[in-house]
Amino acid sequence: MRTHYQYKKRILVLFFLVAMLLCSLIVPAQTDTIKFDEQYYKANFKFLADDLLEGRRPGTRGGNLAALYIARQFESIGLKPISDEQEYFQMVPAVGFSTDYKSVQFTIHANGKKETLDPYNEVILLSQEPTESIKIKGDLVFAGYGIEAPEYDWNDFKDQNVSGKILVFLCNDPDYKKTGFGSESWTYYGMFTYKEEMAILKGAKGIIYLHNNEMAALPFSAFQHAMAPEWSYSEYRTKNPLALYAWVAQPAFERVLSMVGLNFNVLKEQADRKDFHPMPLKLNVDVSFKQNHRHYKSPNVIGILPGKEKGDECILCMAHYDHLGIGEPIQGDSIYNGARDNASGTAGLISLAREFCAHPVKRSVVFLATTGEENMFLGSEYYSMNPVVPLKKTIIVFNMDIMSFYGRQEMFSLYPIECSDAVPRVKSLGQELGLKLKPDGIDTTARYFRYDHLPFNSRDVVALTVGLGGKYLATSENQVAEIRKKIRSSYHQPNDEVYSCFRYDGVMQELEVLYHVGRYYAEHDERPNLKPDNPSNPAKRMIRLKKEKEIL
């Protein structure tokens, strides 16, 4: 026979169990399910960065193997394909151009003198014309920064006819401190893609970028490694080809300019004036070379988690899986593995998809592994023009590119958050994780325009790339120094590989942030918007101009 004490004890135990159950129901799912499996991430990361995948260049065996692997991972964790026919693949049509540098003759003449540039070491080039044998002659015209920006009362062309000329451009924007153009941050007008499009709109025969390390924000070697093996364009982009597309290292072009009594500083001083007019340089270029070109298709890999209630709306999570493939050997290694850039983000995308699949949400979640990011967003540009969920129904986009291997930090960034009205919400969501929101700050390296988020922002969808900042929470100064030594010299190099000194708790932290913020927007009837003066507006205008001029 049970005593009163025994009944009271059973009632207290039952009350305690019910209370625990109610607490588990009350705690939001996003704070209860954000511990990611580090070993699962590392397994995917190491496979995608392996030599077996040969650097994952689009349209190659290694690139296709990476796409197949990602698709099978998406399938195994329960994501739905695009369709039974397409499975997980959205095929992106492209044209690749590869120059035979042994055949290149690049000579510039003036006043009975000539300068011959050293192929690959001093000039990187291709022709967008789909022919094998290229011969180009033409006059060089210095077009400053190649900018038409009515909002800044700036026009480098002054309505002068440059049709049929080969235009020489400086990288970046006019000097803000001297001219007041734009702001201290890089604008879209400084991007070489913008200048290339302007040259086509003006009917130019070709373009030469005068490369300066500081102004380009990347060393000349970055363009060598990215462009020399092959440079690709979307198939529609080659309807109005440039006969010549070249980058010339500053020291080499200084030799050329000296033939006509000019130098780099003189050109820059002229370009940093509002009253600048295109300048004939009295230089003639004579170029010949052989090249290969190929038409190919490379897949975006797409998996879909259908929403429980608002399945016609989505948040989109993405990372690019491509890298540079096999290229010029450095210290005997010719495979550009792209471990951090961007096997790291792709493995993160798979981990994020796995966590969302375990806890479905109100809106659908689309997971997009893009191809061709290293060729200026071939995959994300194509998807933004052919989305599986209309962009009007795409609430927000999150991008992962070059994850952090330094360890957990006190701050996070979702760049460029300050170009949207999402700051208060995202800041409060970060505080729930004990993190401060890192301000965007001044952008002197074109971060806004060098990631896959740009095609979405230029089409009025808030798209953000994740990062960390602030002091390290559990990494010593010696550990940070060791990791930096490996990482700093690896961008677009064969030694972008997996190293034993890498820490993975920072990567897990980035995933926790994305899951926490992403889940909020997937569950709540809230959509962030871009500010009217956001930096992607010039890119948006270029989309319209290209359509009007039938460049697309």
C-alpha positions as CSV (number, residue, x, y, z in Angstrom):
1,M,0.0,0.0,0.0
2,R,1.5,3.3,-1.1
3,T,2.0,6.0,1.5
4,H,0.9,9.6,1.2
5,Y,4.7,10.5,0.9
6,Q,5.1,8.0,-2.0
7,Y,2.1,9.5,-3.9
8,K,3.4,13.0,-3.3
9,K,6.9,12.0,-4.6
10,R,5.4,10.4,-7.7
11,I,3.3,13.6,-8.3
12,L,6.5,15.8,-8.0
13,V,8.4,13.5,-10.4
14,L,5.5,13.6,-12.9
15,F,5.3,17.4,-12.5
16,F,9.0,17.7,-13.1
17,L,8.9,15.6,-16.3
18,V,5.9,17.5,-17.7
19,A,7.7,20.8,-16.9
20,M,10.8,19.5,-18.8
21,L,8.7,18.5,-21.7
22,L,7.0,21.9,-21.8
23,C,10.3,23.7,-21.7
24,S,11.6,21.7,-24.6
25,L,8.6,22.8,-26.6
26,I,8.9,26.4,-25.6
27,V,12.6,26.8,-26.5
28,P,12.9,28.0,-30.1
29,A,14.2,25.3,-32.5
30,Q,17.0,27.6,-33.7
31,T,18.7,27.7,-30.2
32,D,18.2,24.0,-29.7
33,T,19.6,22.6,-32.9
34,I,22.6,24.6,-34.0
35,K,25.4,22.3,-32.9
36,F,27.0,21.2,-36.2
37,D,28.9,18.0,-36.7
38,E,32.5,19.0,-37.2
39,Q,33.6,15.6,-38.5
40,Y,30.8,15.6,-41.1
41,Y,32.0,19.0,-42.3
42,K,35.6,18.0,-42.4
43,A,34.9,14.8,-44.4
44,N,33.1,16.8,-47.2
45,F,35.7,19.6,-47.1
46,K,38.7,17.3,-47.5
47,F,37.1,15.4,-50.3
48,L,36.2,18.5,-52.3
49,A,39.7,19.9,-51.8
50,D,41.4,16.6,-52.8
51,D,43.8,16.4,-55.8
52,L,41.3,13.8,-57.3
53,L,39.0,16.7,-58.2
54,E,41.8,18.5,-60.1
55,G,40.8,22.0,-58.9
56,R,37.1,21.8,-59.9
57,R,37.4,24.0,-63.0
58,P,33.9,24.2,-64.7
59,G,33.4,21.9,-67.7
60,T,36.2,19.5,-66.7
61,R,36.3,16.0,-65.2
62,G,37.1,17.4,-61.8
63,G,34.4,20.0,-61.9
64,N,31.8,17.5,-63.0
65,L,32.9,15.0,-60.3
66,A,32.5,17.7,-57.7
67,A,29.0,18.5,-58.9
68,L,28.0,14.9,-58.9
69,Y,29.3,14.5,-55.3
70,I,27.4,17.5,-54.1
71,A,24.2,16.2,-55.8
72,R,24.5,12.8,-54.1
73,Q,25.1,14.5,-50.7
74,F,21.9,16.6,-51.3
75,E,20.0,13.5,-52.2
76,S,21.3,11.5,-49.1
77,I,20.1,14.2,-46.7
78,G,16.7,14.4,-48.2
79,L,16.7,17.5,-50.4
80,K,14.4,17.4,-53.4
81,P,15.7,17.7,-57.0
82,I,14.7,20.4,-59.4
83,S,12.8,17.8,-61.4
84,D,12.9,14.1,-62.3
85,E,14.4,15.0,-65.6
86,Q,17.0,17.6,-64.5
87,E,17.6,15.9,-61.1
88,Y,19.8,18.3,-59.1
89,F,21.5,20.0,-62.1
90,Q,20.8,23.3,-63.7
91,M,23.1,23.4,-66.7
92,V,24.9,26.7,-67.4
93,P,26.0,27.2,-71.0
94,A,29.4,28.8,-71.4
95,V,32.2,29.5,-73.8
96,G,35.8,29.0,-72.7
97,F,38.9,30.7,-74.3
98,S,42.4,29.5,-73.7
99,T,45.4,31.3,-75.3
100,D,48.5,29.5,-76.6
101,Y,51.1,31.8,-75.0
102,K,53.9,30.2,-77.0
103,S,52.3,31.7,-80.1
104,V,51.7,35.2,-78.8
105,Q,53.3,38.2,-80.5
106,F,52.4,41.5,-78.7
107,T,54.1,44.6,-80.0
108,I,53.3,48.3,-79.6
109,H,54.8,50.9,-82.0
110,A,55.3,54.6,-81.8
111,N,57.6,57.1,-83.6
112,G,59.5,54.4,-85.3
113,K,60.1,52.6,-82.0
114,K,58.6,49.5,-80.7
115,E,58.2,47.6,-77.4
116,T,57.5,43.8,-77.4
117,L,55.8,42.5,-74.3
118,D,56.6,39.1,-72.7
119,P,53.5,36.8,-73.0
120,Y,52.1,35.6,-69.7
121,N,54.8,37.4,-67.6
122,E,53.8,40.9,-68.8
123,V,50.5,40.5,-70.6
124,I,47.6,38.2,-70.1
125,L,45.2,38.2,-73.1
126,L,42.5,36.5,-75.1
127,S,40.0,37.3,-77.9
128,Q,36.3,36.8,-77.4
129,E,36.0,36.0,-81.1
130,P,35.5,32.3,-81.6
131,T,38.4,31.8,-84.0
132,E,41.7,29.9,-83.6
133,S,44.0,32.4,-85.3
134,I,43.9,36.0,-84.0
135,K,45.4,39.0,-85.6
136,I,44.7,42.5,-84.3
137,K,46.0,45.9,-85.2
138,G,44.7,49.2,-83.8
139,D,45.2,52.6,-82.2
140,L,45.3,52.9,-78.5
141,V,43.1,55.4,-76.8
142,F,43.3,56.1,-73.1
143,A,39.8,56.2,-71.7
144,G,40.6,56.9,-68.1
145,Y,38.5,54.8,-65.8
146,G,35.9,54.2,-68.5
147,I,33.1,55.5,-66.3
148,E,29.7,57.1,-67.1
149,A,28.1,57.9,-63.7
150,P,25.4,60.5,-64.0
151,E,24.8,60.5,-60.2
152,Y,28.4,61.7,-59.7
153,D,28.4,64.0,-62.7
154,W,31.2,61.9,-64.2
155,N,31.7,61.0,-67.9
156,D,35.0,59.7,-69.1
157,F,33.8,59.5,-72.7
158,K,32.3,63.0,-73.2
159,D,30.3,61.6,-76.1
160,Q,33.5,61.1,-78.1
161,N,33.4,58.3,-80.7
162,V,35.8,55.5,-79.7
163,S,34.2,52.9,-82.0
164,G,36.8,50.6,-83.5
165,K,39.5,51.7,-81.0
166,I,41.4,49.7,-78.5
167,L,40.7,51.4,-75.1
168,V,43.2,51.5,-72.3
169,F,41.6,51.6,-68.8
170,L,42.8,52.2,-65.3
171,C,41.5,49.8,-62.6
172,N,39.3,51.0,-59.8
173,D,37.5,54.4,-59.4
174,P,38.7,58.0,-59.6
175,D,40.6,59.0,-56.4
176,Y,37.9,59.9,-53.9
177,K,40.1,62.4,-52.0
178,K,41.0,64.3,-55.1
179,T,37.7,64.1,-57.0
180,G,34.9,63.4,-54.5
181,F,33.8,60.5,-56.8
182,G,31.7,57.9,-55.0
183,S,33.0,57.3,-51.6
184,E,36.1,55.9,-49.9
185,S,34.7,52.4,-50.7
186,W,35.1,50.9,-54.1
187,T,32.1,51.3,-56.3
188,Y,30.7,49.0,-59.1
189,Y,32.1,51.5,-61.6
190,G,35.6,50.4,-60.6
191,M,35.0,46.8,-61.5
192,F,36.6,45.5,-64.7
193,T,33.4,43.8,-65.7
194,Y,31.7,47.2,-65.8
195,K,34.5,48.7,-67.9
196,E,34.4,45.8,-70.3
197,E,30.6,46.2,-70.7
198,M,31.1,50.0,-71.3
199,A,33.7,49.3,-74.0
200,I,31.2,47.0,-75.8
201,L,28.4,49.5,-75.5
202,K,30.8,52.1,-77.1
203,G,31.7,49.8,-80.0
204,A,35.4,49.4,-79.1
205,K,37.5,46.9,-80.8
206,G,39.3,45.8,-77.7
207,I,40.5,46.8,-74.2
208,I,43.7,46.8,-72.3
209,Y,43.7,47.1,-68.5
210,L,46.7,48.9,-67.1
211,H,47.3,46.8,-64.0
212,N,48.5,48.4,-60.8
213,N,48.7,46.1,-57.8
214,E,47.2,48.7,-55.4
215,M,44.5,49.9,-57.7
216,A,43.4,46.4,-58.8
217,A,43.4,45.1,-55.2
218,L,44.9,41.9,-56.5
219,P,48.4,41.1,-57.7
220,F,49.1,40.5,-61.4
221,S,49.7,36.8,-60.6
222,A,46.0,36.5,-59.5
223,F,45.0,37.3,-63.1
224,Q,47.7,35.0,-64.5
225,H,46.4,32.0,-62.6
226,A,42.7,32.8,-63.1
227,M,42.8,33.7,-66.8
228,A,45.7,31.9,-68.5
229,P,44.5,28.3,-68.3
230,E,41.0,29.3,-69.6
231,W,38.6,32.3,-69.2
232,S,34.9,31.6,-69.7
233,Y,31.9,33.7,-70.4
234,S,28.2,32.9,-70.4
235,E,27.2,31.8,-73.9
236,Y,24.8,34.8,-74.4
237,R,27.6,37.2,-73.5
238,T,29.7,36.5,-76.6
239,K,27.1,38.0,-79.1
240,N,29.2,41.2,-79.2
241,P,32.8,40.0,-78.8
242,L,35.8,42.1,-78.2
243,A,38.7,41.3,-80.6
244,L,41.2,41.9,-77.8
245,Y,40.9,41.6,-74.0
246,A,44.2,42.1,-72.2
247,W,45.8,42.9,-68.9
248,V,49.3,44.5,-69.0
249,A,51.5,44.7,-65.9
250,Q,52.4,48.4,-65.0
251,P,56.2,48.1,-65.4
252,A,55.7,46.8,-69.0
253,F,53.3,49.5,-69.9
254,E,55.6,52.1,-68.4
255,R,58.1,51.1,-71.1
256,V,55.5,51.5,-73.8
257,L,54.4,54.9,-72.5
258,S,58.0,56.2,-72.4
259,M,58.0,56.0,-76.2
260,V,55.6,58.9,-76.3
261,G,56.9,60.8,-73.3
262,L,54.2,59.6,-70.9
263,N,54.1,57.5,-67.7
264,F,51.5,56.0,-65.4
265,N,51.4,58.9,-63.0
266,V,50.6,61.3,-65.8
267,L,47.8,59.2,-67.1
268,K,46.3,58.8,-63.6
269,E,46.6,62.6,-63.0
270,Q,44.6,63.2,-66.2
271,A,42.0,60.5,-65.4
272,D,41.4,62.0,-61.9
273,R,39.8,65.1,-63.5
274,K,36.1,65.7,-64.2
275,D,37.1,67.4,-67.4
276,F,39.0,64.4,-68.7
277,H,38.5,63.5,-72.4
278,P,39.6,60.3,-74.1
279,M,43.3,60.7,-75.1
280,P,44.7,59.2,-78.3
281,L,48.1,57.8,-77.1
282,K,49.8,57.8,-80.6
283,L,50.5,54.2,-80.0
284,N,49.6,51.3,-82.3
285,V,49.3,47.7,-81.2
286,D,50.1,44.7,-83.3
287,V,49.0,41.4,-81.8
288,S,48.8,37.9,-83.1
289,F,48.3,34.5,-81.3
290,K,46.5,31.2,-81.5
291,Q,43.8,30.2,-79.1
292,N,41.3,27.4,-78.4
293,H,37.7,27.9,-77.6
294,R,35.0,25.5,-76.5
295,H,31.3,25.5,-75.9
296,Y,30.4,23.6,-72.8
297,K,27.8,23.3,-70.0
298,S,28.6,23.2,-66.3
299,P,26.0,22.5,-63.7
300,N,24.7,24.6,-60.8
301,V,23.7,22.0,-58.2
302,I,20.3,22.7,-56.6
303,G,18.5,21.0,-53.8
304,I,15.2,22.0,-52.4
305,L,13.7,21.6,-48.9
306,P,9.9,22.3,-49.4
307,G,8.3,24.6,-46.9
308,K,5.7,23.3,-44.4
309,E,3.3,26.2,-45.0
310,K,4.6,28.8,-47.5
311,G,6.3,26.5,-50.0
312,D,6.1,29.0,-52.8
313,E,8.5,31.3,-50.9
314,C,12.1,30.6,-50.1
315,I,15.3,31.6,-48.5
316,L,18.3,30.7,-50.6
317,C,21.7,29.4,-49.3
318,M,24.6,29.2,-51.7
319,A,28.3,28.6,-52.1
320,H,30.4,28.3,-55.3
321,Y,32.1,24.9,-55.8
322,D,34.3,25.8,-58.7
323,H,38.0,26.8,-58.6
324,L,40.8,27.3,-61.1
325,G,41.6,23.7,-62.1
326,I,45.0,22.7,-63.4
327,G,47.3,25.6,-64.3
328,E,50.9,26.9,-64.3
329,P,53.0,24.8,-61.9
330,I,54.3,26.5,-58.8
331,Q,57.0,24.5,-57.0
332,G,56.0,21.5,-59.0
333,D,52.3,21.6,-58.1
334,S,49.9,22.4,-60.9
335,I,46.6,21.6,-59.2
336,Y,44.8,24.7,-57.8
337,N,42.8,22.8,-55.1
338,G,40.8,25.8,-53.8
339,A,40.4,24.3,-50.3
340,R,39.4,27.6,-48.7
341,D,38.2,29.1,-52.0
342,N,35.7,27.4,-52.0
343,A,35.6,23.8,-50.9
344,S,35.2,25.3,-47.4
345,G,31.9,27.1,-48.3
346,T,30.6,24.2,-50.3
347,A,31.1,21.8,-47.4
348,G,29.4,24.4,-45.2
349,L,26.5,24.4,-47.6
350,I,26.1,20.6,-47.3
351,S,26.2,20.8,-43.5
352,L,23.7,23.6,-43.4
353,A,21.3,21.7,-45.7
354,R,21.6,18.6,-43.4
355,E,20.6,20.7,-40.4
356,F,17.7,22.3,-42.1
357,C,16.5,18.9,-43.4
358,A,16.4,17.7,-39.8
359,H,14.2,20.6,-38.8
360,P,11.9,21.7,-41.7
361,V,10.6,25.3,-41.7
362,K,7.6,27.3,-42.9
363,R,9.2,28.6,-46.1
364,S,11.1,26.5,-48.6
365,V,14.9,26.6,-48.4
366,V,16.8,26.3,-51.7
367,F,20.5,25.2,-51.5
368,L,22.5,26.3,-54.5
369,A,26.1,25.3,-55.3
370,T,27.1,27.5,-58.1
371,T,29.6,27.0,-60.9
372,G,31.8,29.6,-62.6
373,E,32.1,32.1,-59.7
374,E,35.8,32.5,-60.5
375,N,34.7,33.6,-64.0
376,M,32.6,36.5,-62.6
377,F,29.6,34.7,-61.3
378,L,28.6,32.5,-64.3
379,G,26.4,30.3,-62.1
380,S,24.8,32.8,-59.8
381,E,24.2,35.2,-62.8
382,Y,22.5,32.3,-64.7
383,Y,20.4,31.3,-61.7
384,S,19.3,34.8,-61.0
385,M,18.0,34.9,-64.6
386,N,16.5,31.4,-64.3
387,P,15.5,30.9,-60.6
388,V,13.7,27.8,-59.4
389,V,11.7,30.0,-57.1
390,P,10.9,33.5,-58.5
391,L,13.1,36.2,-57.1
392,K,10.0,38.1,-56.0
393,K,9.4,35.1,-53.8
394,T,13.0,34.8,-52.6
395,I,13.1,36.4,-49.2
396,I,16.8,36.6,-48.6
397,V,20.1,35.0,-49.9
398,F,23.0,33.8,-47.8
399,N,26.4,33.1,-49.3
400,M,29.4,31.2,-48.0
401,D,32.8,31.9,-49.5
402,I,36.2,31.3,-47.8
403,M,35.2,30.1,-44.4
404,S,37.2,31.0,-41.3
405,F,39.8,28.5,-40.0
406,Y,41.2,30.7,-37.2
407,G,38.7,29.7,-34.6
408,R,35.7,31.3,-32.9
409,Q,35.5,35.1,-32.7
410,E,33.5,37.6,-30.8
411,M,31.9,39.2,-33.9
412,F,30.1,38.1,-37.1
413,S,29.4,39.9,-40.4
414,L,26.8,39.4,-43.1
415,Y,28.3,41.6,-45.7
416,P,27.0,44.0,-47.0
417,I,24.3,44.1,-44.4
418,E,24.4,47.9,-44.1
419,C,23.1,48.3,-47.6
420,S,19.8,46.8,-46.4
421,D,17.2,47.5,-43.7
422,A,18.0,44.2,-42.0
423,V,20.6,45.6,-39.6
424,P,18.4,45.8,-36.5
425,R,16.9,42.3,-36.9
426,V,20.2,40.6,-37.7
427,K,22.0,42.4,-34.9
428,S,19.4,41.1,-32.4
429,L,19.6,37.6,-33.8
430,G,23.4,37.7,-33.3
431,Q,23.0,38.9,-29.7
432,E,21.0,35.7,-29.0
433,L,24.1,33.8,-29.9
434,G,26.3,36.1,-27.8
435,L,27.8,37.8,-30.9
436,K,28.2,41.4,-31.9
437,L,27.4,42.5,-35.5
438,K,30.6,43.6,-37.3
439,P,30.1,46.9,-39.2
440,D,30.8,46.8,-42.9
441,G,33.3,49.6,-42.8
442,I,35.2,51.0,-45.8
443,D,35.5,48.6,-48.7
444,T,38.8,49.1,-50.4
445,T,39.0,45.6,-52.0
446,A,35.7,45.4,-53.9
447,R,34.2,42.8,-51.5
448,Y,30.7,43.9,-52.4
449,F,31.3,43.1,-56.1
450,R,33.6,40.0,-55.9
451,Y,31.1,37.5,-54.4
452,D,28.2,35.5,-55.7
453,H,25.8,37.8,-53.8
454,L,26.1,40.6,-56.4
455,P,23.8,39.2,-59.2
456,F,21.0,39.0,-56.6
457,N,21.6,42.4,-55.1
458,S,21.6,43.9,-58.5
459,R,18.1,42.4,-59.0
460,D,16.7,43.8,-55.7
461,V,17.1,40.7,-53.5
462,V,19.0,41.1,-50.3
463,A,22.0,38.8,-50.5
464,L,24.7,38.5,-47.9
465,T,28.1,36.8,-47.4
466,V,29.0,35.5,-44.0
467,G,32.2,36.2,-42.1
468,L,33.7,36.5,-38.6
469,G,35.6,39.4,-36.9
470,G,36.9,40.8,-33.7
471,K,39.1,39.0,-31.1
472,Y,39.7,35.3,-31.1
473,L,38.0,33.5,-28.2
474,A,40.1,30.3,-28.0
475,T,43.0,30.7,-30.4
476,S,46.4,31.8,-29.2
477,E,48.5,34.4,-31.0
478,N,51.0,31.6,-32.0
479,Q,48.2,29.5,-33.5
480,V,46.8,32.5,-35.4
481,A,50.3,33.3,-36.7
482,E,50.8,29.7,-37.9
483,I,47.5,29.6,-39.8
484,R,48.1,33.1,-41.3
485,K,51.5,31.9,-42.6
486,K,49.7,29.1,-44.6
487,I,46.7,31.2,-45.7
488,R,48.2,34.5,-46.7
489,S,50.2,33.1,-49.6
490,S,47.6,30.7,-50.9
491,Y,44.9,32.8,-52.6
492,H,44.4,31.4,-56.1
493,Q,47.6,29.4,-55.7
494,P,48.2,25.6,-55.8
495,N,48.9,25.6,-52.1
496,D,45.3,26.5,-51.2
497,E,45.0,23.1,-49.5
498,V,43.9,21.6,-46.3
499,Y,46.4,22.1,-43.4
500,S,46.6,20.3,-40.1
501,C,46.8,23.7,-38.3
502,F,43.3,24.7,-39.4
503,R,40.7,25.1,-36.6
504,Y,37.1,24.2,-37.4
505,D,35.3,25.8,-34.5
506,G,35.2,29.1,-36.4
507,V,33.6,27.4,-39.4
508,M,31.0,25.8,-37.0
509,Q,30.4,29.3,-35.6
510,E,29.7,30.7,-39.1
511,L,27.3,27.9,-39.7
512,E,25.5,28.5,-36.5
513,V,25.0,32.2,-37.4
514,L,23.7,31.3,-40.9
515,Y,21.3,28.7,-39.4
516,H,20.1,31.0,-36.7
517,V,19.5,34.0,-39.0
518,G,18.2,31.8,-41.9
519,R,15.8,30.0,-39.8
520,Y,14.3,33.3,-38.5
521,Y,13.6,34.5,-42.1
522,A,12.3,31.0,-43.0
523,E,9.8,31.1,-40.2
524,H,8.6,34.7,-39.9
525,D,6.6,36.9,-42.2
526,E,9.4,39.4,-42.7
527,R,11.4,40.4,-45.8
528,P,14.4,42.7,-45.8
529,N,14.9,45.3,-48.5
530,L,17.8,47.0,-50.0
531,K,18.3,50.7,-49.4
532,P,17.6,53.0,-52.4
533,D,21.2,54.1,-52.5
534,N,22.8,50.7,-52.2
535,P,26.0,50.2,-54.2
536,S,24.5,47.6,-56.6
537,N,22.4,50.2,-58.4
538,P,25.0,50.8,-61.1
539,A,25.1,47.0,-61.8
540,K,21.3,47.1,-62.0
541,R,21.5,49.9,-64.5
542,M,24.1,48.0,-66.6
543,I,21.6,45.0,-66.8
544,R,19.1,47.3,-68.3
545,L,21.5,48.9,-70.7
546,K,22.8,45.6,-71.9
547,K,19.2,44.4,-72.6
548,E,18.5,47.6,-74.4
549,K,21.6,47.2,-76.5
550,E,21.0,43.5,-77.0
551,I,24.4,42.6,-75.5
552,L,22.7,39.8,-73.5
